[in-house]
């Protein structure tokens, strides 16, 4: 595992958390139930990021949740596309 993959794993986790927080604040202000589903999706991405990141430091988690660089990169691009869909006016 190279340094770029480690940064990407932590980046996916942080990006998902940021989007979860932004959408939670938006939900509190607007009270649109559709935003709650998006919040839940980003929360799941954040939890998945935690599991992937723990796999870097603990072999036990890596055996439970084996990943490849391509999967982490795909998660990152999914989050970027979702962000662009939400951030667009």
C-alpha positions in Angstrom: 0.0 0.0 0.0 1.5 3.3 -1.0 1.2 6.7 0.5 -1.3 8.0 -2.1 -3.7 5.2 -1.3 -3.5 6.0 2.4 -4.2 9.7 1.7 -7.1 8.7 -0.6 -8.6 6.5 2.1 -8.5 9.2 4.7 -9.7 11.7 2.1 -12.8 9.6 1.3 -13.6 9.4 5.0 -13.1 13.1 5.6 -15.0 14.1 2.4 -18.0 11.8 3.4 -18.0 13.3 6.9 -18.0 16.9 5.5 -20.9 16.1 3.1 -22.8 14.5 5.9 -22.4 17.5 8.1 -23.4 19.9 5.3 -26.5 17.9 4.5 -27.4 17.5 8.1 -27.4 21.3 8.5 -29.4 21.7 5.3 -31.9 19.2 6.6 -32.3 21.0 9.9 -33.0 24.2 8.0 -35.2 22.9 5.2 -36.8 19.8 6.7 -36.9 18.0 3.4 -37.1 14.2 4.0 -35.0 13.6 0.8 -32.1 15.3 2.4 -32.2 12.8 5.3 -31.7 9.9 2.8 -28.7 11.7 1.4 -27.4 12.3 4.9 -27.7 8.6 5.6 -25.8 7.7 2.4 -22.9 9.9 3.4 -22.9 8.6 6.9 -22.6 5.0 5.5 -19.7 6.2 3.3 -18.1 7.7 6.4 -18.4 4.4 8.4 -17.0 2.5 5.4 -14.1 5.0 5.3 -13.4 4.3 9.0 -13.3 0.6 8.3 -11.0 1.0 5.3 -8.8 3.4 7.3 -8.6 1.0 10.2 -7.5 -1.6 7.7 -4.3 0.4 7.2 -3.2 0.1 10.8 -4.8 -3.2 12.0 -4.4 -6.4 10.1 -7.6 -7.7 11.6 -9.7 -5.0 9.9 -7.9 -5.5 6.7 -8.8 -9.1 6.7 -12.4 -8.3 7.4 -12.7 -5.6 4.8 -10.1 -6.2 2.1 -9.9 -3.4 -0.4 -8.0 -2.5 -3.5 -6.8 0.9 -4.7 -9.3 0.8 -7.5 -12.2 0.5 -5.0 -11.0 3.4 -2.9 -10.6 5.5 -6.0 -14.1 4.6 -7.2 -15.5 5.6 -3.8 -13.7 8.9 -4.1 -15.2 9.6 -7.5 -18.7 8.6 -6.4 -18.4 11.1 -3.6 -17.2 13.8 -5.9 -20.1 13.2 -8.3 -22.6 13.3 -5.5 -21.0 16.5 -4.2 -21.2 18.1 -7.6 -24.9 17.1 -7.9 -25.7 18.6 -4.5 -23.5 21.7 -4.8 -24.9 22.7 -8.2 -27.6 25.3 -8.3 
